[in-house]
Amino acid sequence: MQHPAEGSPDGTTTVLQPGFLASLFRELGADEDEEPATASGPAGPAGDRSAGPAPTAVPAQPGPAEAAEAADDPVAAHGRAAALTHHRTLAVQADHQRLADLLRRAAQPVSAMDFGSQLRSYQPKPFPDAGPEAEPEPAWADFAPPEPADTDPDRPRSRRLLDSGYQRELAQARLRHQRALREWRTRQAELADSGAVAARQAHEEAERARARAVQEYNDSLEECRRAYRQAEPAAVESLLERALAAAEGATRDLPAPCRAVFRALTRTAVLDLDLPPLDTVPALAGYRLTETGEVAPVPRPAADVRTDYLRLAARLALRALQAADAVDTDGVLAGVVLNGWLRVPGQPPQCLLSVDADRDALARTRLVPDAGHLGDEGADGGVYAEAEHDDSLLRLRALAAVITPDPYAGEAVLPWGSASSAVPALGELSPGEFALLVRSVLTAGGLRDWSVRLRGPAGLVATAEGEPGSGLPGRWVVWASRGPGPVTAEEIATLAEAVREEGADRGLRMTCGRFTDEALDLTAEEGHQRIHLMDGPGIRELARTHLELPLTP
């Protein structure tokens, strides 16, 4: 009689199904290719007919979970890449919104920080005590009885006061007054023991100290104002830097410090503005998912990135100019020179923009951009206006500013003036400062009725009249150049021709450099003897003589 194999009623061996047990066997190192052992009878393997048929080997198959994971892997990877693309794009959009917000806040008007706005006022504070006010000492006038009525005109007043009824009222009033005094003194002693009197005295002393501090501050402010009106450099620089720091408050998250140097020689403030880093402007428009499933950045056009940075720099520069102009209510400043510097660690600073504006130019220019150019998120052009029509850039260029064409290419500009020292050299003066210096020294020498015919970065050409008997009598044509290059004989001949055309009496050629030997020889010839020459040392000597202000050699 044959017995069925163990584990199966029909005598077949149970084959392991793929799944958990198969995975477990594989982890334990079982050979998946060998045939499973059969149940053998007592006779052993040699032709034992009691054993069942040999089972067929089944290769291991992946489990249901592994098969599903393998099938979903491309879909899951694509979903994760899409989510990452969306997340990074949102981060880029947040950077764009931050820049648009910075552009709006940088264009907001600044509050004037003149001396009048900085005055303090003292407002006394009441004693922080819910108890009653200090109780006055009882006065006899509150207890004294009224004097007897004058019923008999012939009766003297002393006799009326000796009336017995009045005397009784008087004695009772004195008793009430003495009792009130004792009670008042008792209450005062109790208050003194409780510390209320000491607290009130301390409060009053603190109030007197507050009033004294306010008065001292206002006195010192008035002293600073006196020094400012006298154009003392320390006072002018202190007020300017205070105003510039207050203007920076609208964009605390974008530090743009500005330092000021005042030149008493030309009554000009030279401002050094630190511009924000280049990466303040987003360089990407977002991210996209490629056909291969990779997340790729979408760069913005280089021209858009460049103009957006220049737009931000222009608004910061206009804000600094507005702060300097608004604080000068006493008319001390004759002009402002502003240089915008990009400072990168480990590299020399680069000047990206420079402005040379006199007081009249600042008064003619509206230094706050219009609301329509502050960046409208709903506009068709995005959150930024077109660079060609951006109001801030147009207003800055109206002030004869020089601006780098590409800040990302390292293209710097030459600053109009240097803020290295309060006593500059001739080569450190801006065109506006140089023109003001020439006019000041020649006006002090006797020339009046100035008429500027041409003015630019190289210098100026003007006509002026001198009173008879002065040091410079008659009509003059003045040609002054601020460059260090030598003046040639051709320029002397050109000046002589201009003198003849203007019908002037003399011509004056001024230069920060020197004159060539040919130019010096030409002025000694006939027809050019009315041309006078003045080089850099001569200009410095005139400034020291007429203005009592030095120039660095």
ABEGO torsion letter per residue (X at the ends): XBBBBBGBAAGBBBBBBBEAAAAAAAAAGBBAABBBBBBBBAAEABGBAABBBBBBBBBBBBBAAAAAAAAAAAAAAAAAAAAAAAAAAAAAAAAAAAAAAAAAAAABBBBBABAAAABBBBBBBBBBBABBBBBBBBBAAAABBBBBBBABAABBAAAAAABAAAAAAAAAAAAAAAAAAAAAAAAAAAAAAAGAAAAAAAAAAAAAAAAAAAAAAAAAAAAAAAAAAAGBAAAAAAAAAAAAAAAAAABAABBBBBBBBBBAAAGBBBBBBBBBBAAABBABAEBBBBAAGBBBBBBBBAAAAAAAAAAAAAAAAAAAAAAAAAABAAGABABBBBBBBBBBBGBBBBBABBBBBBAAAAAABBABBBAAAAGBAABAAEABBBAAABAAAAAAAAAGBBBBABAAAGBBBBBABBAABABBBAAABBAAAAAAAAAAAAAAAGBBGBBBABBBAAEBBBBBBBBBGBABBEBBBBBBBABABBBBAAAAAAAAAAAAAAGBABBBBBBABBBBAAAAAAAABBGAAABBBBBAAAAAAAAAAAAGBBBBX
